[in-house]
Amino acid sequence: MAKFVTIGERLSTTAPAVNKAFLERDPEPILMRAKQQLDAGAVYLDVNIGPAESYGPDLMKWAVQLLQSNFDNVPLALDTSNMQAIEAGISVYNRAKGKPIVNSADAAGRIEYIDLAAANDAIIIALCNGEGIAADNDERMAYCQTMLERGLEHGMETDDMWFDPLFLVIKGMQDKQMDILEFIKMLSDMDLKSTGGLSNNSNGMPKHIRPIMDSAMVAMAMQCGLTSAIVNPNDLRLMETIKSCDVIKNNILYADSYLEL
């Protein structure tokens, strides 16, 4: 089995400090957050520049080159609603440590992101929803099939399509959580890879509870076959849980020092 793939979420314009650094092309805050995540065990870094409508291509090129030149061609997920920015980022991307991830397509207005990923030999995160959140697993699977067929038509390998069930906030949608886990199991049974924004599930919870809930969710999801997640790598409890689950699932070899690897 392959080791679980963590995608660090902390380079996003939703954080005011990151947004300011991107706008001003200030490398220091970006490099500091990147180093923290990589030191904590992140495999990929998500680079979320927001819509960046007028300056997206230039900003994404700058960010990709900055991160890869400082961190030995670290693999990146390029995250923006600006398709030209993703293409620009891919144009300067070094694949030595892994293909770029395009974040993300859905089965409605963003389905063309699959075409973009296929044309550029990139990995796509495919969100299993359409215009809104899927009502149930039948709807999720219909969206999944639509995107899977689109990818295959464009020559993609299934290994390069990572399906996102869309983790839902527990506060207010507690009754939907087992559906999400069952859908991850359905994807796993189809031999499809899966990922998603794990911390969505603990949104709105007190700060001390979030690492506990995220750790419980990732353990249950990994048991169901989740192969990746977009996470906060600075959450030590979460990262220790992921590494421990990788040992139990025989994805990595146990050693007394496994938490340090």
Buried (B, 14 or more C-beta within 10 A) or exposed (E): EEBBBBBBBBBBBEBEEBBEBBBEEEBEBBBEBBEBBBEBBBBBBBBBBBEBEEBBBEBBBBBBBBBBEBBEBBBBBBBBBBBBBBBBBBEEBBEEBBBBBBBBBBBEEBBEBBBBBBEBBBBBBBBBBBEEBBEEBEBBBBBBEBBBEBBBEBEBEBEBBBBBBBBBBBEEBEEBBEBBBEBBBBBBEBEBBBBBBBBBBBBEBEEEEBBBBBBBBBBBBBBBBBBBBBBBBBBEEBBBBBBBBBBEBEBBEEEEEBEEE
